[in-house]
Each structure stands twice: as structure tokens, then as C-alpha cells.
């Protein structure tokens, strides 16, 4: 299924994302009903009067419903009253030129109640909500992912409060990753405790690589290497030629994990779509970032483009020369970000153009009304 029908991987997320579409669909549905209601043909004065009576009765019934609920803020009734007035004036207008003013007035009326709610919230919240003293926070990079039952505890500034658990990084939970192609096969073919002990380290440094066939991946061999912490990374790209390693390389028989910043390795900056690193190893190293491999990631070493290699079946790998290096990993290319900005500006301008056509109609039919 993963190989032939990869689109099925997205189906499991439809349930979790459906709520994002409910509100826009509901708003569009209500706006369409409002549009149809406002376009009701009222050719005679009698029809307009009947519609006005209907509008007033509907608003009165809604006001009575709110009154029976009790503890209703005053702006709720003001909103109902002004809404009824706006609709009655709209149906008795002589031309369509007043329609934009009706929509703007209706939006202002709708905002009255939320404005009063936030006004009371602002006045009452400091006496109800417990405020915690805090400084400005900056994101702190975590070199190690916590696994089961590992937590970082902190104590509140207030005396008498019980300690609360706070994790500095997302834990390694198997169910989070089984929807991804490569993570799924890693979980299927490698023992969970061995995989956890490897993946919990975001950065692992190796002295050598070994090629494996992508279609006949030897998971058992990789599992044994993970268990022994062997100083070898497995790659599937035939073009990923290894960098020659001196015979007196101090790497040893086990890999090197990065658990904290040091003179050899540090994280200079990071965000969702990029990370900047600084390294200074005595010899050439194969650096593995245990974050999902994707072909859209780009890398540069000391300002020059570098090839990201698919390492250990699912992660990002990169050969680093000896000495100081500045590494920059980012998702996507510069033109893609430029295109996104262009589309944002284009659609914003287009929306303003359509809004201008709606507020100042150019159709001949409006000139005669």
C-alpha cells in the first residue's frame, strides 16, 4: 500500500484535520443563506412590509429566547435591535447603492457583543486568573529526546504549589511515526528499545559509511549495529562516496553522540524549516541528523552546496571535512519561498480589487438605480 498507493497515508489525518474545515464551511453556508435572503425579490410595498414584519418577529422571538436564558449582557439585546433596524432599512431602500453600507453596518453590529465580552474579561481576569512571573523566553535546543517516563521537573515560583512535569522536547512515541513510510518499516523491523536508544540522540557522528541496497535493506544488520553502537552509518546512495579517513582517526569502535554544545559541535540557530550548526572535528566525519529524510531539504557547508545523503534508512546524513565548518540545513529552495510571498501579495491585491468592484460597481445596471 505504501509503495503503490502512497496517497492513502494522508487518509488517517483527515479525521484530525476535518475540524479545521468545519468553521469555514459553516461561515460560507451562513453567508450564502444571507445572500439568498437579501436577494429576495420585493417588487411591491406590500411585499416589503410583510418582509419587515417577518424580520421584526424573528428578532423578537430570538430576544425572548435569550431573556429566558438569564444573565444575558446588554449588548446582546442592542445587537438584536440594531440588526432588526438594519434589515428593515435594507428592504425599504430605493436602490442598491446602500448595500455596501448595510454590510459594513451589520459587521459593526456583530462586533458589539464580543467587544463587551472582552471588556469585562479584561477588567475581571486579573482578579480571577493566577498570573505567573516570567521573563521573555527563547527556544532552547534539546540534543536528546526524552523517552518513556523521562521528564524535566520544574517548581513554581509560588510556595505551596506542587511540582509539574515539563518536557523540553517531544518524546519518542511509536504511534506518532507509524504513518510515515520509512518510520513504519523501522518500527516493523527493529526492536523498539534499540530504536529508541538510537533515535533519542538527534545528532550522531560516524567515522565511516557502508552501502546498502535500498530494495534489499538489511534491517537485522543495522539493528545489530545500533545495539553495539557501531561506528558505521548505512547509506543507500551509490553516489555518496565516502571521505577518506586517516588510519589514526580517534573515532574508535563506537559512534559519537552529541548530548550538549561543545567546542566540537554547537547549534547556532534553528527554526521549523532550518538549522545552523558549527562543527570543529579533528578528522572527517559522517554527520547524521536523526530527523526524517526528505528530498526537499537543502544543505550547505561553509557556504557551498552539499549533498544530503539518506542515512540509516530514514535520516539525514552529511559528510563533513576536518576543521571548523559552518553548516546550514533548510527545507525548500529560495525560489519556493519567493513564490509563496508572490502568491500572498498577488491574492491580497486581487482580493482588494474584487472588494473595490463590490463597493464601487461598474455595471451599467447600477447607474440607473
KELO-186338 format. One record per residue (C-alpha): residue in one letter; x, y, z. Coordinates in steps of 0.5 Angstrom, whole numbers, padded with zeros to 4 digits, always signed. Each point is the difference from the previous one (the first is absolute). Layout:
aXYZ ...
***
This chain:
x+0000+0000+0000 x+0006+0005+0002 x+0003-0002-0007 x-0006+0000-0005 x-0005+0005+0004 x+0004+0005+0004 x-0006+0005+0000 x-0003-0005+0005 x+0005+0002+0005 x-0004+0007+0000 x-0007-0003+0002 x+0002-0001+0007 x+0001+0007+0001 x-0007+0002-0003 x-0004-0001+0007 x+0005+0004+0004 x+0000+0006-0006 x-0007+0000-0001 x-0002+0005+0006 x+0004+0005-0004 x-0005+0000-0006 x-0006+0000+0004 x+0000+0007+0002 x+0002+0003-0007 x-0006-0004-0003 x-0005+0002+0006 x+0002+0007-0002 x+0000-0001-0007 x-0007-0003+0001 x-0003+0005+0004 x+0003+0006-0005 x-0004-0004-0006 x-0006+0000+0004 x+0000+0007+0002 x+0002+0002-0008 x-0006-0004-0002 x-0005+0003+0006 x+0003+0007-0002 x-0002-0001-0008 x-0007-0002+0001 x-0004+0004-0005 x-0004+0005+0004 x-0004+0004-0006 x-0006+0003+0004 x+0000+0004+0006 x-0005-0006+0003 x+0006-0005-0001 x+0005+0005+0003 x-0005+0001+0006 x-0001-0008+0001 x+0007-0001+0000 x+0002+0006+0005 x-0006-0003+0005 x+0004-0007-0001 x+0006+0003+0002 x-0002+0003+0006 x-0004-0006+0002 x+0006-0004-0001 x+0005+0004+0004 x-0006+0001+0006 x+0000-0008+0000 x+0008+0000+0001 x+0000+0005+0005 x-0006-0003+0004 x+0004-0007+0000 x+0007+0004+0003 x-0005+0003+0005 x-0002-0007+0003 x+0007-0002+0000 x+0002+0005+0005 x+0007+0004+0002 x+0000+0003-0008 x+0004+0006-0001 x-0003+0006-0002 x+0004+0001-0007 x-0004-0007-0002 x-0006+0004+0000 x+0003+0006-0003 x+0002-0004-0006 x-0006-0004-0001 x-0004+0007+0000 x+0005+0003-0005 x+0000-0006-0004 x-0007+0001-0001 x+0000+0007-0002 x+0006-0001-0005 x-0004-0006-0003 x-0007+0004+0000 x+0004+0006-0003 x+0003-0004-0006 x-0006-0003-0002 x-0003+0007-0001 x+0006+0003-0003 x-0001+0003-0007 x+0006-0002-0004 x+0006-0005+0001 x+0005+0005+0002 x-0002+0000+0007 x+0002-0008+0000 x+0008+0001+0002 x-0002+0005+0006 x-0005-0006+0002 x+0005-0005+0000 x+0005+0005+0004 x-0005+0002+0005 x-0002-0008+0001 x+0007-0001+0001 x+0001+0005+0006 x-0007-0002+0003 x+0003-0007+0000 x+0006+0002+0004 x-0003+0004+0005 x-0001-0006+0005 x+0007-0003-0001 x+0002+0007+0002 x-0004+0000+0006 x+0002-0007+0002 x+0008+0001-0001 x-0001+0007+0004 x-0003-0004+0006 x+0005-0005-0001 x+0006+0005+0000 x-0003+0003+0007 x-0001-0006+0003 x+0005-0005-0002 x+0006+0003+0005 x-0004-0002+0006 x-0002-0007-0002 x+0006-0003-0004 x+0006-0001+0003 x+0006+0003-0003 x+0007-0003+0000 x+0006+0005+0000 x+0004-0002-0007 x+0006+0003-0004 x+0000+0000-0007 x+0001-0007-0003 x+0005-0002-0005 x-0001-0007-0003 x+0006-0005+0002 x+0002-0005-0004 x+0000-0007+0003 x+0005-0005-0002 x-0003-0006+0003 x-0007-0002-0001 x-0004-0003+0007 x-0002-0007-0001 x-0005-0003+0005 x-0001+0002+0007 x+0005+0005-0001 x-0002+0007+0002 x+0003+0007+0002 x-0003+0003+0006 x+0000+0007+0002 x-0003+0003+0006 x-0005+0006+0000 x+0002+0007+0003 x-0006+0000+0005 x+0001-0004+0006 x-0004-0006+0001 x-0001-0002-0007 x+0001-0007-0002 x+0006-0001-0005 x-0003-0001-0007 x+0003-0004-0006 x+0003+0003-0006 x+0004-0003-0006 x+0005+0004-0003 x-0001-0004-0007 x-0005-0004-0003 x+0000-0007+0003 x+0001-0006-0005 x-0006-0004+0000 x-0001-0005-0005 x-0007+0001-0002 x+0002+0007-0003 x+0004-0002-0005 x-0003-0006-0003 x-0004+0004-0005 x+0007+0001-0004 x+0002-0005-0005 x+0008+0000+0003 x-0002+0000+0007 x-0005-0005-0001 x+0005-0005-0002 x+0005+0002+0005 x-0005-0002+0005 x-0002-0006-0003 x+0007-0003-0001 x+0004+0003+0006 x-0001-0002+0008 x-0004+0006+0003 x+0005+0001+0006 x+0006+0000-0005 x-0003+0005-0005 x-0002+0005+0006 x+0007+0000+0002 x+0003+0002-0006 x-0006+0005-0003 x+0000+0003+0007 x+0007+0003-0002 x-0001+0006-0005 x+0007+0000-0002 x+0005-0006-0001 x+0006+0001-0003 x+0004-0006-0004 x+0007-0002-0003 x-0003-0004-0006 x-0006-0002-0004 x-0002-0006-0003 x-0004-0001-0006 x-0007-0004+0000 x-0005-0001-0006 x-0006+0004+0001 x-0004-0006-0002 x+0003-0005+0004 x+0002+0003+0006 x+0003-0004+0006 x-0004+0002+0006 x+0003-0005+0004 x+0007+0002-0001 x-0002+0007+0001 x-0003-0002+0007 x+0006-0003+0002 x+0004+0006-0002 x-0005+0004+0004 x+0000-0004+0006 x+0008-0001+0000 x+0000+0008-0001 x+0005-0002-0006 x+0004+0006-0003 x-0003-0001-0007 x-0006+0003-0004 x-0004-0003-0005 x-0002+0003-0007 x-0003-0001-0006 x+0002+0005-0005 x+0005-0003-0004 x+0003+0007-0002 x+0001+0001+0007 x+0008-0001+0000 x+0003-0001+0007 x+0005+0006+0002 x+0007-0004+0001 x+0001-0001+0008 x+0007+0000+0003 x+0003-0006+0003 x+0001+0003+0006 x-0007+0003+0001 x-0002+0001+0007 x-0007-0002-0001 x+0000-0007+0003 x-0004-0006-0001 x-0007+0004+0002 x-0004+0005-0002 x+0001+0007+0003 x-0007+0003+0002 x-0001+0008+0001 x-0003+0001+0007 x+0002+0007+0001 x+0003+0006-0003 x+0008+0000+0000 x+0006+0003-0004 x-0001-0006-0005 x-0008+0001-0001 x-0005+0005+0001 x-0007+0003-0002 x+0001+0007-0002 x-0008+0001-0002 x-0006-0004-0002 x-0007+0000-0002 x-0005-0004-0003 x+0003+0000-0007 x+0007+0001+0001 x+0006-0001+0005 x+0007+0003+0000 x+0006-0004+0003 x+0007+0001+0002 x+0005-0006+0000 x+0007-0001+0001 x+0003-0007+0000 x+0007-0003-0001 x-0002-0004-0006 x-0005-0001-0005 x-0007-0002+0003 x-0006-0003-0003 x-0005+0004+0004 x-0008-0003+0001 x-0005+0005+0002 x-0006-0005+0002 x-0005+0004-0003 x-0005-0003-0006 x+0004+0000-0006 x-0004+0004-0006 x+0003+0002-0007 x-0002+0007+0001 x+0005+0001+0006 x+0006+0004-0003 x+0007+0001+0004 x+0006+0004-0001 x+0007-0001+0003 x+0004+0006+0001 x-0005+0004-0005 x+0001-0006-0005 x-0006-0004-0002 x+0001-0007+0003 x-0004-0007-0002 x-0004-0002+0006 x+0000-0008+0000 x-0005-0004+0002 x+0003-0004+0006 x-0002-0006+0005 x-0006-0001-0005 x-0004+0006+0002 x+0004+0006+0003 x+0004+0006-0003 x+0008-0001-0001 x+0005+0004-0002 x+0008+0000-0001 x+0004+0005+0004 x+0007+0002-0001 x+0005+0000+0005 x+0001+0007+0004 x-0005+0006+0001 x-0007-0001-0004 x-0006+0004-0001 x-0006-0004-0001 x-0007+0003-0003 x-0006-0005-0001 x-0006+0003-0002 x-0007-0003-0003 x-0001+0002-0007 x+0003+0005-0005 x+0001+0007+0000 x-0005+0001-0006 x-0005-0004+0003 x+0000+0005+0006 x+0000+0006-0005 x-0006-0004-0004 x-0004+0000+0006 x+0001+0007+0002 x-0002+0002-0007 x-0006-0004+0000 x-0002+0003+0007 x+0001+0007-0003 x-0004-0002-0006 x-0006-0003+0003 x+0000+0006+0005 x+0000+0005-0006 x-0005-0004-0003 x-0005+0000+0006 x+0001+0007+0000 x-0002+0001-0007 x-0006-0004+0001 x-0002+0004+0006 x+0000+0006-0004 x-0004-0003-0005 x-0005-0001+0005 x+0000+0006+0004 x+0000+0004-0007 x-0004-0004-0005 x+0002+0002-0007 x-0006-0004-0003 x-0005+0004-0004 x-0006-0002+0004 x+0002+0003+0006 x+0001+0007-0004 x-0008+0000-0001 x-0002-0002+0007 
***
